[in-house]
Amino acid sequence: MDKKTQHCMLLLLCLSGLVRYSAAFVFWTAMVEINYVNSNNVTVDKYCECGVYGRNSPLEKASGIVMLPKGDPRGCGSDVYNRNSSSPPWIALVKRGNCTFNEKINAAKLEGAAGVVVYNVDGSGNSTTHMAHSDAAGIVAIMIGNTQGMEVVRLVQNGTDVQMLIDVGNPHGPWMDTYWLYFLSIAFFIVTAASITYFVFISANRLYNLNMHRRAERRLKSEAKKAIGRLQVRTLKRGDEETTSDSHMCAVCIESYKAGEVVTVLTCDHIFHKTCIEPWLLERRTCPMCKCDILKALGVEEETKESISVESSPDVTVITVTEESLYEVPLTDPPSPDPERHQHLYDNRAFVGESQAARG
């Protein structure tokens, strides 16, 4: 996984964490409308955004005649409402306390209430809380303040039929407040802009380094070709020592020299086929036999490549078998300083070639 993917995943995790953390603080208000006919035979209609939907309540409308519990206003227990099978839709109005919200809401739900309104305890004014009632879902349940609740209770207790309508209000919380919306929007754009800027910078830097590396390689190769062109070149003739002895062979292609072939003499005085040694020097720079840096000797300095790592090739061992002995020659190790041992190894290679030809 690259750094870009890691940064994207980290950003998504942070944003999802903020959503989950803030969702617990979001709540929906309820529009509560009541209407009744007063003692002067005048219809009174009151409307306020004074309720709060419970956490597990569906965000739906509910309406009906307000009904109070029998006896205990807290509505705990069972069969606590005066109702019959022909009763119109009704809203249970219960006081907070004595039992859980789940018990209050379920008691009214079982008796057929269209909704449940819980009013706060005495002395709390118009304050409300965000009710949690995970075991009493599937019915509209809101909380209102003690002042609003007691006003309706007194009307019902005086024999007044109060019609109540509950409607969905507005969301509130850190994600819904104007300040938080501005803050989160600005933060989102800052993080997005910073991420894009960072990715563009990294990509541009990589492209720049890659382009500089390619230019340096092209320049180095061009200088190397010019330097290689200054090496001594010979055409072998009959009678030359290299063509008369099988012990002399090109260490690159492992082939014996023949008259008419063009060879290159390196600065270390080793000779090789011209077509073999030139590509070798462009890639490896050094003499295949003594590891002398030929290009450096010709004045070509290799530039340091900091941005690109070069994997070293694994050691390769060539096993040369003869009838008398067994030799292991690591190709990546520097050759032995003993020229007689080096010549002996190539004599063995020639001997193996002749033996194989004879067997064939």
Secondary structure as UniProt FT lines:
FT   HELIX           3..23
FT   TURN            24..25
FT   STRAND          27..37
FT   TURN            39..40
FT   STRAND          43..53
FT   TURN            55..56
FT   STRAND          62..67
FT   TURN            73..74
FT   TURN            85..86
FT   STRAND          90..95
FT   HELIX           101..110
FT   TURN            111..112
FT   STRAND          115..119
FT   TURN            122..123
FT   TURN            125..126
FT   TURN            134..135
FT   STRAND          140..144
FT   HELIX           146..157
FT   TURN            158..159
FT   STRAND          163..172
FT   TURN            174..176
FT   HELIX           178..228
FT   TURN            229..230
FT   STRAND          232..235
FT   TURN            238..239
FT   HELIX           241..244
FT   TURN            246..247
FT   STRAND          249..250
FT   TURN            251..254
FT   STRAND          255..256
FT   TURN            259..260
FT   STRAND          262..265
FT   TURN            267..268
FT   STRAND          271..273
FT   HELIX           274..284
FT   TURN            288..290
FT   HELIX           294..297
FT   TURN            298..299
FT   STRAND          317..321
FT   STRAND          326..330
FT   TURN            331..332
FT   HELIX           339..359
//
